[in-house]
Amino acid sequence: MLYDIWTVFWRDWVVLKHRMIKFILSRMVAPILYMVAFGWGLGRAINTSTGGSYLDFLVPGILALNSMNIAFNSLTPVHAEKVYHKSLEEYFIAPIKPLAFVAGKVLAAVLRGMISSAIIIILAYLFGAKLTITPLFLIVLIINCIIFAQIGFYAAMTVQTFEDMSRFNTYILLPMSFLCGTFFNTDKLPALLQYFIECLPLTHTSTLLRSITHGQSPSISSIGVLIFYMIILFILCNHILKKIKN
């Protein structure tokens, strides 16, 4: 099983290694724009409840947002392999278990998400943000990458066209990007909308990262919610792949 997982992961790593410089440079653009526009520009006129700068408040949210997008979009090519290239069948006829295929693809997406997060952390320090990076902070980031990589995998396995994949991004990821505590606390939202937003995983990731980096006690319930999403999504991904293979 571990060898099968490593085989799937290694294939994606070889592709990433040959594109590493382009990947790093492209991952720097959006975080720099966010930090300049919101951290330096708009942020100078905003006071936060934590007493720090808005940039300190913003960076954990950007990390949550970025890891979500990178992990999800890393699995988008699986949809092309399934629908257009028809290369997914190569995995099906190979002696690789569906569970190993899912795990290998998700781990490759996590690697991309963590490399991108490392770039943002370095940029944040250069911009003057004050961050406390702990093992729990990194674990939360990894779990967030796993969750949205699994969502990306499930979407890639279920949608029928590339346009549907784009709509999934528009209707699900885009609203979460702005409403799940990335740029402001969710308590500013209307009560009904707030209850819904609090059920989404990105909200809990943003809350946890922000509390950890500010030296506050992390919410056990938020950690539980993220673990719940991770387990349920892994089961769904494994189920849908078995269904397609059979």
C-alpha positions as CSV (number, residue, x, y, z in Angstrom):
1,M,0.0,0.0,0.0
2,L,2.7,2.5,1.0
3,Y,4.7,1.7,-2.2
4,D,1.5,2.3,-4.3
5,I,0.9,5.6,-2.6
6,W,4.5,6.6,-3.1
7,T,4.3,5.7,-6.8
8,V,1.3,8.0,-7.4
9,F,2.9,10.7,-5.3
10,W,6.2,10.4,-7.1
11,R,4.6,10.9,-10.5
12,D,3.2,14.3,-9.4
13,W,6.4,15.2,-7.7
14,V,8.4,14.7,-10.9
15,V,6.0,17.0,-12.8
16,L,6.2,19.7,-10.0
17,K,10.0,19.4,-9.8
18,H,10.4,20.3,-13.4
19,R,8.1,23.3,-13.0
20,M,9.3,24.4,-9.6
21,I,10.6,27.9,-10.5
22,K,7.5,28.8,-12.4
23,F,5.3,27.4,-9.6
24,I,7.1,29.5,-6.9
25,L,7.0,32.7,-9.0
26,S,3.3,32.3,-9.8
27,R,2.5,31.6,-6.1
28,M,4.1,34.9,-5.1
29,V,1.9,37.2,-7.1
30,A,-1.5,37.0,-5.3
31,P,0.0,37.1,-1.7
32,I,2.0,40.2,-2.6
33,L,-1.0,41.9,-4.0
34,Y,-3.1,41.0,-0.9
35,M,-0.5,42.2,1.5
36,V,0.1,45.5,-0.4
37,A,-3.6,46.2,-1.1
38,F,-5.1,45.1,2.2
39,G,-2.1,45.0,4.6
40,W,-0.3,48.2,3.7
41,G,-3.1,50.1,1.9
42,L,-6.5,49.4,3.4
43,G,-5.0,47.9,6.6
44,R,-3.5,51.2,7.8
45,A,-7.0,52.5,8.5
46,I,-8.3,49.3,10.3
47,N,-8.0,48.6,13.9
48,T,-8.2,44.9,15.0
49,S,-9.6,43.4,18.2
50,T,-6.3,41.6,18.8
51,G,-4.4,44.9,19.2
52,G,-2.0,44.1,16.4
53,S,-1.9,45.4,12.8
54,Y,-4.4,44.3,10.2
55,L,-1.5,42.7,8.4
56,D,-1.0,40.3,11.3
57,F,-4.7,39.6,11.2
58,L,-4.7,39.1,7.4
59,V,-1.8,36.7,6.9
60,P,-3.4,33.7,8.7
61,G,-6.5,34.2,6.5
62,I,-4.4,34.4,3.4
63,L,-2.6,31.2,4.3
64,A,-6.0,29.4,4.8
65,L,-7.3,30.8,1.5
66,N,-4.2,30.0,-0.4
67,S,-3.8,26.5,0.9
68,M,-7.5,25.9,0.0
69,N,-7.1,27.1,-3.6
70,I,-3.7,25.4,-4.3
71,A,-4.9,22.0,-2.9
72,F,-8.2,22.1,-4.8
73,N,-6.7,23.2,-8.1
74,S,-3.9,20.6,-7.8
75,L,-6.5,17.9,-8.3
76,T,-8.2,19.7,-11.3
77,P,-5.9,17.8,-13.8
78,V,-7.5,14.6,-12.6
79,H,-10.7,15.7,-14.3
80,A,-8.9,16.1,-17.6
81,E,-7.3,12.7,-17.2
82,K,-10.7,11.2,-16.6
83,V,-12.8,13.0,-19.2
84,Y,-10.5,14.2,-22.0
85,H,-7.1,12.3,-21.9
86,K,-8.7,9.0,-20.8
87,S,-5.4,8.3,-19.0
88,L,-7.1,7.5,-15.7
89,E,-7.8,4.0,-17.0
90,E,-4.0,3.4,-16.8
91,Y,-4.3,3.6,-13.0
92,F,-7.3,1.3,-13.0
93,I,-5.5,-1.5,-14.9
94,A,-2.4,-1.1,-12.9
95,P,-2.0,-3.1,-9.6
96,I,-2.8,0.0,-7.5
97,K,-5.6,0.1,-5.0
98,P,-8.1,3.0,-5.3
99,L,-7.2,4.0,-1.7
100,A,-3.5,4.3,-2.7
101,F,-4.4,6.4,-5.7
102,V,-6.5,8.8,-3.6
103,A,-3.9,9.1,-0.9
104,G,-1.1,9.7,-3.4
105,K,-2.9,12.4,-5.3
106,V,-3.9,14.1,-2.0
107,L,-0.4,14.0,-0.7
108,A,0.9,15.6,-3.9
109,A,-1.6,18.4,-3.5
110,V,-0.6,18.8,0.2
111,L,3.0,19.3,-0.9
112,R,2.0,22.0,-3.3
113,G,-0.1,23.7,-0.7
114,M,2.7,23.6,1.9
115,I,5.3,24.9,-0.5
116,S,3.0,27.8,-1.4
117,S,2.3,28.4,2.3
118,A,6.0,28.6,3.0
119,I,6.4,31.2,0.3
120,I,3.6,33.3,1.9
121,I,5.1,33.0,5.4
122,I,8.5,34.3,4.1
123,L,6.8,37.1,2.3
124,A,4.8,38.0,5.4
125,Y,7.9,38.3,7.5
126,L,9.4,40.5,4.8
127,F,6.3,42.7,4.9
128,G,6.7,43.1,8.7
129,A,4.0,40.7,9.9
130,K,4.3,39.1,13.3
131,L,3.7,35.4,13.1
132,T,4.2,32.6,15.5
133,I,4.7,29.3,13.6
134,T,4.1,26.2,15.8
135,P,3.8,22.5,15.0
136,L,0.0,22.8,15.6
137,F,-0.1,25.7,13.1
138,L,1.5,23.5,10.5
139,I,-0.7,20.6,11.3
140,V,-3.8,22.8,10.8
141,L,-2.5,23.9,7.4
142,I,-1.8,20.4,6.4
143,I,-5.3,19.3,7.4
144,N,-6.8,22.2,5.4
145,C,-4.8,21.1,2.4
146,I,-6.0,17.5,2.8
147,I,-9.7,18.6,3.0
148,F,-9.7,20.7,-0.1
149,A,-7.5,18.3,-2.0
150,Q,-10.2,15.7,-1.3
151,I,-12.9,18.1,-2.3
152,G,-11.0,18.8,-5.6
153,F,-10.6,15.0,-6.2
154,Y,-14.3,14.4,-5.5
155,A,-15.3,17.2,-7.9
156,A,-12.9,15.9,-10.6
157,M,-14.5,12.5,-10.3
158,T,-18.1,13.6,-10.4
159,V,-18.4,16.6,-12.8
160,Q,-18.8,15.8,-16.5
161,T,-17.2,18.8,-18.2
162,F,-14.5,21.4,-17.6
163,E,-17.1,24.1,-17.5
164,D,-18.8,22.3,-14.6
165,M,-15.4,22.2,-12.8
166,S,-15.1,26.0,-13.2
167,R,-18.7,26.4,-11.9
168,F,-17.7,24.4,-8.8
169,N,-14.9,26.8,-8.2
170,T,-17.1,29.8,-8.8
171,Y,-20.1,28.7,-6.6
172,I,-18.3,27.1,-3.8
173,L,-14.6,28.2,-3.4
174,L,-15.1,31.8,-4.4
175,P,-17.8,32.6,-1.7
176,M,-15.8,30.8,0.9
177,S,-12.7,32.8,0.0
178,F,-14.4,36.1,1.0
179,L,-16.8,35.0,3.7
180,C,-15.0,32.4,5.8
181,G,-13.0,34.7,8.1
182,T,-10.3,35.4,5.6
183,F,-10.5,39.2,5.6
184,F,-12.8,39.9,8.6
185,N,-14.3,38.1,11.6
186,T,-17.4,36.1,10.8
187,D,-19.3,37.8,13.7
188,K,-19.7,40.8,11.4
189,L,-22.1,38.8,9.3
190,P,-25.9,38.5,9.7
191,A,-26.8,35.8,12.3
192,L,-28.4,33.3,9.8
193,L,-25.5,33.6,7.3
194,Q,-23.0,33.4,10.2
195,Y,-24.4,30.0,11.3
196,F,-24.0,28.6,7.8
197,I,-20.5,30.0,7.4
198,E,-19.4,28.5,10.8
199,C,-20.2,25.1,9.3
200,L,-17.6,25.4,6.5
201,P,-14.1,24.1,7.0
202,L,-12.2,27.2,5.8
203,T,-13.8,29.2,8.6
204,H,-12.4,26.9,11.2
205,T,-9.0,26.9,9.5
206,S,-8.8,30.7,9.5
207,T,-9.9,30.9,13.2
208,L,-7.4,28.3,14.3
209,L,-4.5,29.7,12.4
210,R,-5.3,33.2,13.7
211,S,-5.6,32.1,17.3
212,I,-2.5,30.0,17.2
213,T,-0.3,32.7,15.7
214,H,-1.6,35.2,18.3
215,G,-0.8,33.0,21.2
216,Q,-4.4,32.1,22.1
217,S,-5.8,28.7,23.0
218,P,-7.0,26.9,19.8
219,S,-10.7,25.8,19.6
220,I,-11.0,22.1,20.2
221,S,-14.3,22.1,18.4
222,S,-12.7,23.7,15.3
223,I,-10.1,21.0,15.3
224,G,-12.8,18.4,15.6
225,V,-14.7,19.9,12.7
226,L,-11.7,19.8,10.4
227,I,-10.9,16.2,11.4
228,F,-14.5,15.2,10.7
229,Y,-14.4,16.8,7.2
230,M,-11.1,15.1,6.5
231,I,-12.4,11.6,7.4
232,I,-15.8,11.9,5.7
233,L,-14.2,13.3,2.5
234,F,-11.6,10.6,2.3
235,I,-14.4,8.0,2.6
236,L,-16.3,9.7,-0.2
237,C,-13.3,9.9,-2.5
238,N,-12.5,6.3,-2.0
239,H,-16.1,5.3,-2.6
240,I,-16.5,7.3,-5.8
241,L,-13.2,6.0,-7.2
242,K,-14.3,2.4,-6.6
243,K,-17.6,3.1,-8.2
244,I,-16.0,4.5,-11.3
245,K,-13.5,1.7,-11.5
246,N,-16.2,-1.0,-11.3
